[in-house]
Amino acid sequence: MPHAKRWLYLIHRWLGVLLCAFFAMWFVSGVVMMYVGYPKLTQAERLAHLPPLRTALLGPERVLEPAEALQRAGLAGLLQDLRLAVASGGRAVYLVVPAAPKDNAAPRPRRAPAPAVIDALTGERLQQVDAAHAIASARAFAQQPDAAIDYQGTIDEDAFTHSRALDVHRPLHRLHLGDGAGTVVYVSGTTGEVVRDAPLHERAWNYAGAWIHWLYPFRGNAFNAYWTDIVNWLSIAGIALTVTGTVVGVLRWRFKGRYKTGSRTPYRGFMMRWHHVFGLVFAAITFTWIFSGLMSMNPWKIFDSGAAPLRQLAMNGGPLEIPAQAAPLQALLSAASPNTRELRWVRSAGYTLVLAHSPGGAPAVLSATTAAPHHWPAGALAQASTHLLPHAVVRTETLTAYDLHYYDRAAHTMTGGAEKPLPALRVVFDDPHATWVHIDPHTGAVLGRTDSHRRTSRWLFAMLYSWDWLPLLERRPLWDALLIVLSLGGAVMSVTGVVMGWRRLGLKLREVKKPSAPAAQRAA
């Protein structure tokens, strides 16, 4: 037993020497991430930086109707997605994703392909995005015709563009807008759209926040292929450190009686004493955060259920196709808000519709043939959703408030930025994976799916890591105060460990350098 205790102490000591600096960094950067997230361009931000379509299309040149533009570009046929916006090079463009081939044997892409870009005035397809095109896109985004745009060249990946969602847009053009916020934007090398913005304050805080928290110094370089393993194994080692430290702390604490010093801890030194005390008090939260951090990586795909994809084509009644008698653009824009920034043609539950997006609020839903506001027949979406899976529907619920599995977070947070409208439909299927599908009853869009594996991830990651518990989130600043106090306690525990670790390491190095007595005598 004494031998086992010695090994327990040694393992904790030397794991602490290696990892306490990481622990301190994770606790401090976690507080930063509560208020400043990794750069992203949300749907609301993107729309806010597009000019109103009605104004942009008032020029002397005729804007092509969708069918004509697609015909000129050689893309007539079935579609997956179609948008119209002043989104590339400061010009009105159609952004088109053709329908996927019907070959069921073809591998499904992990992400949607980048859209083809068609000039809405000429019908010409965009062949390349050069510096001039990127500058025009950035100037339109800045909404200042005389903005002093600083073109900084092309990059494949930098500290603020590690997101895999940007892969289809690489290489990226990086430009500084020259505005008061010090904003840097990234323009797609494929579509010419601005796909990310990063103001100076966001970039600066990220070096003390998400960038260092997620060990992004190991991304985009020679370590990139090993980044996932580095994070996973550091987390596992951190769990071992926390467990051994908790056991050692409990063994050394006098729950009954006291040591000769009159204290319940045997340690006399300031650092050792406070490390012992804070380690015991904050052991549980440290374990919780390190473990949930590991779960955030979906290690070894443990949360992948292998479920088949949703059959959205079956729900929608086939792919998108522009109607032969389509409503003219002017009719659509007249029926929509004057502040409409983007028109998007969609196929939903058997209807061909146009969504007129404005920066704030839900889009207007219009008929693609008449431009009249679309109203869903009673039960139409619920009936269409039954085609999403080849399994029976247990029930369909209308959510009028957020709950544990459908909720909204601030845009800057890890799970924030996605659209989570209310009310929403929840369709519960009787399938082996216990699938739930959430649908927007306003647009008919599938908002997302969750199954038993993903709901487990929600508990083990989001709940434990970010404390996404609605009664707590709804009572801010209680949520803020609780997480900050716990983080600072963990930081004190970690910093004292760093100091002790460096002292121990320095002592060992001095022992190695110090010559033995016989050797010193021979030298004399």
C-alpha positions in Angstrom: 0.0 0.0 0.0 2.8 2.6 0.8 4.4 1.7 -2.6 1.0 2.3 -4.4 0.6 5.7 -2.6 4.1 6.7 -3.6 3.3 6.0 -7.3 0.1 7.8 -6.9 1.9 10.9 -5.6 4.6 10.7 -8.3 2.1 10.4 -11.1 0.1 13.4 -9.9 3.2 15.4 -9.3 4.8 14.9 -12.8 1.5 15.1 -14.6 1.0 18.4 -12.8 4.4 19.7 -13.9 3.3 18.9 -17.5 -0.3 20.0 -17.5 -1.0 22.7 -14.8 0.0 25.5 -17.2 -2.6 24.1 -19.7 -5.2 24.0 -16.9 -4.5 27.6 -15.9 -4.8 28.6 -19.6 -8.1 26.7 -20.0 -9.7 28.3 -17.0 -8.7 31.9 -17.9 -9.5 31.6 -21.6 -12.8 30.0 -20.8 -13.9 33.2 -19.0 -12.9 35.2 -22.1 -14.9 32.9 -24.3 -18.0 33.6 -22.2 -18.1 37.1 -23.9 -16.0 36.9 -27.0 -16.2 33.9 -29.3 -14.3 32.6 -32.3 -14.9 34.8 -35.3 -17.9 33.9 -37.4 -20.2 35.6 -39.8 -23.8 34.9 -38.8 -26.8 35.0 -41.1 -28.0 38.2 -39.5 -24.6 39.9 -39.9 -24.3 38.7 -43.5 -27.7 40.1 -44.4 -27.1 43.4 -42.6 -24.0 44.0 -44.8 -25.9 43.4 -48.1 -27.5 46.4 -49.8 -31.3 46.4 -50.2 -32.2 44.5 -53.4 -34.9 46.9 -54.4 -32.5 49.8 -54.5 -29.7 47.8 -56.1 -31.9 46.6 -59.0 -33.1 50.0 -60.0 -30.2 50.6 -62.4 -30.6 51.2 -66.1 -29.6 47.6 -66.9 -32.2 44.9 -66.9 -31.8 42.2 -64.3 -32.2 38.8 -65.7 -35.0 36.6 -64.3 -33.8 33.4 -62.7 -34.7 31.0 -65.5 -33.0 33.2 -68.1 -29.8 33.6 -66.0 -29.6 29.9 -65.4 -30.1 29.2 -69.1 -27.4 31.6 -70.2 -25.0 30.1 -67.6 -25.7 26.5 -68.8 -27.2 25.6 -65.4 -30.8 25.1 -66.4 -32.4 22.1 -64.7 -33.0 20.8 -61.2 -31.5 22.8 -58.3 -30.5 22.3 -54.7 -30.4 26.0 -53.8 -30.8 29.4 -55.6 -30.2 32.9 -54.1 -30.2 36.4 -55.5 -28.2 39.1 -53.7 -25.7 41.9 -54.2 -23.1 39.5 -52.7 -20.1 39.1 -54.9 -17.9 41.9 -56.3 -20.5 44.5 -55.4 -22.8 43.2 -58.1 -26.2 41.4 -58.1 -25.6 37.7 -58.6 -27.4 34.4 -58.5 -25.7 31.8 -56.3 -26.7 28.4 -57.5 -26.2 24.9 -56.2 -27.3 22.3 -58.8 -29.2 19.3 -57.6 -27.1 16.3 -56.6 -27.0 13.4 -59.1 -29.6 10.7 -58.6 -26.8 8.0 -58.5 -27.4 6.5 -55.1 -24.0 4.8 -55.3 -22.2 8.1 -55.4 -20.7 9.1 -52.1 -22.5 11.9 -50.3 -20.3 15.0 -49.7 -19.8 15.8 -46.1 -20.6 19.5 -46.7 -22.6 21.3 -49.4 -20.6 22.4 -52.3 -19.8 26.0 -53.0 -22.4 27.6 -55.3 -21.8 28.6 -58.8 -22.0 32.4 -59.2 -23.9 34.0 -62.1 -23.9 37.7 -62.9 -27.6 38.7 -62.7 -27.1 41.3 -65.4 -25.2 39.3 -68.0 -25.7 35.7 -67.2 -22.0 35.1 -67.2 -20.5 32.6 -64.7 -17.8 33.8 -62.4 -14.6 32.1 -63.4 -12.1 33.5 -60.9 -12.0 35.8 -57.9 -9.0 38.1 -58.3 -7.9 40.9 -56.0 -10.1 43.5 -57.7 -13.1 41.4 -57.3 -12.3 40.7 -53.6 -11.8 44.5 -53.0 -15.2 45.2 -54.6 -16.8 42.6 -52.3 -15.1 44.1 -49.2 -16.1 47.6 -50.2 -19.7 46.6 -50.6 -19.6 44.8 -47.2 -18.2 47.9 -45.5 -21.1 49.9 -47.1 -18.7 52.8 -47.7 -17.9 53.6 -51.3 -14.7 55.5 -50.4 -13.5 52.9 -47.8 -9.7 52.6 -47.8 -9.6 48.8 -48.3 -6.2 47.2 -47.6 -5.8 44.1 -49.7 -3.5 41.7 -47.8 -3.3 38.8 -50.3 -4.6 35.3 -50.2 -4.3 32.7 -47.5 -5.3 29.1 -47.1 -5.8 29.3 -43.4 -4.9 31.6 -40.5 -5.6 32.0 -36.8 -9.2 33.1 -37.5 -10.2 30.8 -40.3 -9.7 27.3 -39.0 -13.4 26.4 -39.4 -13.9 23.4 -41.7 -17.1 25.1 -43.1 -14.7 27.5 -44.9 -12.9 24.6 -46.8 -15.0 25.0 -49.9 -14.1 28.7 -50.1 -10.3 28.3 -49.9 -8.0 30.0 -50.7 -9.4 33.1 -49.0 -8.7 36.7 -49.7 -7.8 38.7 -46.6 -8.7 42.4 -46.5 -8.7 45.2 -43.9 -11.7 47.5 -44.2 -9.9 50.5 -42.7 -12.9 51.2 -40.4 -12.9 52.3 -36.8 -13.4 48.7 -35.6 -10.3 47.5 -37.4 -12.3 44.9 -39.2 -10.6 42.2 -41.3 -12.8 40.3 -43.8 -12.2 37.1 -45.6 -13.6 36.8 -49.2 -14.3 33.4 -50.7 -11.8 32.4 -53.5 -14.7 30.5 -55.0 -17.8 32.7 -54.9 -16.4 36.2 -54.1 -18.7 36.5 -51.1 -17.5 37.8 -47.7 -17.5 34.6 -45.6 -16.0 35.9 -42.3 -15.4 39.1 -40.5 -13.1 39.7 -37.5 -13.0 43.1 -35.8 -9.8 44.0 -34.0 -11.3 43.5 -30.5 -12.4 40.1 -31.5 -9.0 39.1 -32.9 -7.2 40.5 -29.9 -9.4 38.8 -27.3 -9.2 35.5 -29.3 -5.5 35.1 -28.6 -6.5 35.0 -24.9 -9.7 33.1 -25.6 -10.9 30.6 -28.2 -7.7 30.5 -30.2 -5.5 29.4 -27.3 -8.3 27.5 -25.5 -8.8 25.1 -28.4 -5.1 24.8 -28.9 -5.3 26.4 -32.4 -1.6 27.1 -32.4 -1.4 23.4 -33.5 -3.8 24.1 -36.5 -2.8 25.1 -40.0 0.8 24.0 -39.7 2.9 20.8 -39.4 0.8 19.7 -36.4 -2.5 20.1 -38.1 -3.0 16.3 -38.8 -2.3 15.6 -35.1 -4.4 18.4 -33.6 -7.4 16.2 -32.7 -5.2 13.6 -31.1 -3.3 16.3 -29.2 -6.5 17.7 -27.7 -7.9 14.3 -26.9 -4.8 12.9 -25.2 -4.1 16.1 -23.3 -7.7 15.9 -22.0 -7.3 12.3 -21.0 -4.1 13.1 -19.2 -5.9 16.0 -17.6 -8.6 13.7 -16.3 -5.9 11.4 -14.9 -4.3 14.4 -13.2 -7.6 15.5 -11.7 -8.5 12.0 -10.4 -5.1 11.4 -8.9 -5.0 14.8 -7.3 -8.4 14.3 -5.8 -7.4 11.0 -4.3 -4.1 12.4 -3.0 -5.9 15.5 -1.6 -8.4 13.3 0.3 -5.7 11.0 1.6 -3.7 13.9 3.0 -6.6 15.8 4.5 -7.4 15.3 8.2 -11.1 15.1 8.4 -10.8 14.1 12.0 -8.2 15.7 14.1 -5.4 17.9 13.0 -1.7 17.8 12.2 0.9 19.1 14.7 0.6 22.6 13.1 -3.1 22.7 14.1 -4.1 22.5 10.4 -6.0 19.8 8.6 -3.5 20.0 5.7 0.1 18.8 6.3 1.6 21.3 4.0 3.4 24.3 5.6 4.3 26.3 2.4 1.9 28.9 1.1 1.7 27.4 -2.4 1.4 23.8 -1.2 -1.2 24.6 1.4 -3.5 26.6 -1.0 -3.0 24.1 -3.8 -4.3 21.4 -1.5 -7.3 23.4 -0.3 -8.3 24.8 -3.7 -7.7 21.4 -5.3 -10.2 19.7 -3.0 -12.8 22.5 -3.3 -12.6 22.7 -7.1 -11.8 19.1 -7.9 -15.3 18.3 -9.1 -15.7 21.3 -11.4 -12.2 20.7 -12.8 -13.0 17.1 -13.6 -16.3 18.1 -15.1 -14.8 20.7 -17.4 -11.8 18.6 -18.6 -14.1 15.6 -19.2 -16.7 17.7 -21.1 -13.9 19.3 -23.1 -13.0 15.8 -24.2 -16.6 15.1 -25.1 -16.7 18.2 -27.2 -14.2 16.6 -29.6 -16.5 13.6 -30.1 -13.5 11.4 -29.4 -13.4 8.3 -31.7 -16.8 9.3 -33.0 -18.6 8.0 -30.0 -21.6 10.3 -30.6 -22.0 9.3 -34.3 -25.0 7.1 -34.5 -24.6 6.0 -38.1 -28.1 7.0 -38.8 -29.1 7.5 -42.4 -29.5 11.0 -43.7 -33.0 12.6 -43.7 -34.9 12.2 -46.9 -35.5 15.9 -47.5 -36.2 15.4 -51.2 -39.0 13.1 -50.3 -40.4 15.6 -47.8 -40.2 18.5 -50.2 -41.6 16.6 -53.2 -38.4 16.6 -55.2 -35.7 19.1 -55.9 -36.1 22.8 -56.7 -37.1 23.8 -60.2 -38.0 27.3 -61.3 -41.7 27.3 -62.4 -42.5 27.8 -66.0 -44.8 30.7 -65.0 -42.5 32.2 -62.3 -43.4 35.4 -60.6 -41.2 38.3 -61.9 -38.5 39.7 -59.7 -40.2 43.1 -59.5 -43.4 41.4 -58.3 -41.5 39.5 -55.6 -39.7 42.6 -54.4 -42.9 44.6 -54.4 -44.6 42.0 -52.2 -41.6 41.9 -49.8 -40.2 44.4 -47.4 -38.3 47.4 -48.9 -35.4 46.2 -46.7 -35.2 42.8 -48.4 -31.5 41.9 -48.9 -31.8 38.4 -50.4 -34.3 36.3 -52.3 -34.0 32.6 -52.0 -36.0 30.1 -54.0 -36.8 26.9 -52.1 -38.8 23.7 -52.5 -40.6 22.9 -49.3 -43.4 20.3 -48.5 -44.5 20.2 -52.2 -44.5 24.0 -52.7 -42.0 26.1 -54.6 -41.5 29.3 -52.6 -39.4 32.4 -52.4 -38.0 33.5 -49.0 -37.4 37.3 -48.9 -34.7 37.8 -46.2 -34.2 41.1 -44.3 -31.6 41.7 -41.6 -34.1 41.3 -38.7 -36.9 38.9 -38.1 -38.2 36.0 -40.1 -38.3 36.1 -43.9 -41.4 36.8 -45.9 -42.6 33.6 -47.5 -44.0 34.1 -51.0 -45.4 31.9 -53.7 -42.8 31.5 -56.5 -45.6 31.7 -59.1 -47.9 34.5 -57.9 -45.7 36.4 -55.4 -48.6 36.2 -53.0 -47.9 35.5 -49.3 -47.8 31.8 -48.7 -50.0 30.2 -46.0 -49.5 26.6 -45.1 -52.6 24.4 -45.2 -53.4 22.9 -41.8 -51.3 19.8 -41.1 -49.3 20.1 -44.4 -45.9 20.3 -42.8 -46.6 17.5 -40.3 -47.8 15.3 -43.1 -44.8 16.1 -45.3 -42.4 15.4 -42.4 -43.5 11.8 -42.2 -41.4 11.2 -45.4 -38.2 12.2 -43.8 -37.5 8.7 -42.4 -39.0 5.2 -43.3 -40.3 4.9 -39.8 -43.6 5.9 -38.1 -44.0 9.2 -36.4 -44.8 8.8 -32.7 -46.0 12.4 -32.2 -45.6 15.9 -33.5 -45.2 18.7 -31.0 -45.4 22.5 -31.3 -42.7 24.1 -29.2 -43.7 27.6 -28.0 -40.8 27.9 -25.6 -37.2 26.6 -25.5 -36.3 23.4 -23.7 -33.3 21.3 -22.9 -32.8 20.1 -26.5 -34.0 23.1 -28.5 -32.7 26.4 -27.2 -30.9 29.5 -28.4 -27.6 30.9 -27.3 -25.8 34.2 -28.0 -24.3 34.4 -31.5 -20.7 34.5 -30.2 -20.9 31.2 -28.3 -19.9 27.8 -29.6 -23.5 26.6 -30.2 -24.9 30.1 -31.0 -25.5 31.8 -34.3 -27.8 29.2 -35.9 -31.4 30.1 -36.4 -33.7 28.7 -33.6 -37.1 30.3 -34.2 -40.2 29.9 -32.1 -42.6 28.4 -32.5 -41.0 25.2 -33.9 -42.3 21.8 -34.8 -40.7 18.7 -33.2 -41.4 15.5 -35.1 -40.6 12.4 -33.0 -39.9 9.2 -35.0 -40.1 5.6 -33.9 -36.8 4.6 -35.3 -33.8 2.7 -33.7 -32.0 6.0 -33.2 -34.9 7.8 -31.5 -34.7 10.7 -33.9 -36.3 14.1 -33.4 -36.5 16.6 -36.2 -37.1 20.3 -35.7 -39.0 22.2 -38.4 -39.7 25.9 -38.9 -43.5 26.1 -39.3 -43.1 29.5 -41.0 -40.7 28.5 -43.8 -41.0 24.7 -43.7 -37.2 24.4 -43.4 -35.7 21.5 -41.5 -33.8 23.2 -38.6 -31.9 20.2 -37.5 -32.2 16.7 -36.1 -31.1 15.0 -32.9 -31.0 11.4 -31.8 -30.1 9.4 -28.7 -26.4 9.8 -29.4 -26.6 13.6 -30.0 -28.8 14.1 -26.9 -26.2 12.3 -24.9 -23.6 14.6 -26.3 -25.8 17.6 -25.3 -25.6 16.4 -21.7 -22.0 15.4 -21.6 -20.7 18.4 -23.6 -22.9 21.4 -23.8 -24.6 21.0 -20.4 -21.4 20.2 -18.5 -19.1 22.5 -20.4 -21.1 25.6 -20.9 -23.8 25.0 -18.3 -26.5 25.4 -21.0 -29.2 24.9 -18.4 -32.2 27.2 -19.2 -33.1 28.1 -15.6 -29.6 29.3 -15.2 -29.2 31.0 -18.6 -32.4 32.8 -18.0 -31.1 34.3 -14.7 -28.1 36.2 -15.8 -25.9 37.5 -14.3 -26.2 34.5 -11.9 -24.8 32.3 -14.7 -21.9 34.7 -15.2 -21.1 35.0 -11.6 -21.2 31.2 -10.9 -18.9 30.4 -13.9 -16.5 33.2 -13.2 -16.1 32.2 -9.5 -15.6 28.5 -10.4 -13.1 29.4 -13.2 -11.1 31.7 -10.9 -11.0 29.0 -8.2 -9.7 26.5 -10.8 -7.2 29.1 -12.0 -5.8 29.6 -8.5 -5.5 25.8 -8.1 -3.7 25.6 -11.4 -1.4 28.5 -10.9 -0.2 27.2 -7.6 0.4 23.9 -9.3 2.5 25.7 -12.0 4.6 27.4 -9.4 5.2 24.1 -7.5 5.9 22.3 -10.7 8.6 24.8 -11.8 10.2 24.7 -8.4 10.3 20.9 -8.4 11.6 20.9 -12.0 14.3 23.5 -11.1 15.3 21.4 -8.0 15.7 18.3 -10.2 17.7 20.2 -12.8 20.0 21.5 -10.1 20.5 18.0 -8.7 21.5 16.8 -12.2 24.0 19.6 -12.7 25.5 19.3 -9.2 28.5 16.9 -9.2 28.7 14.1 -6.7 31.1 14.3 -3.8 33.7 11.8 -5.1 33.7 13.5 -8.5 34.2 16.8 -6.9 37.1 15.5 -4.8 38.8 14.0 -8.0 38.3 17.4 -9.7 40.0 19.1 -6.8 
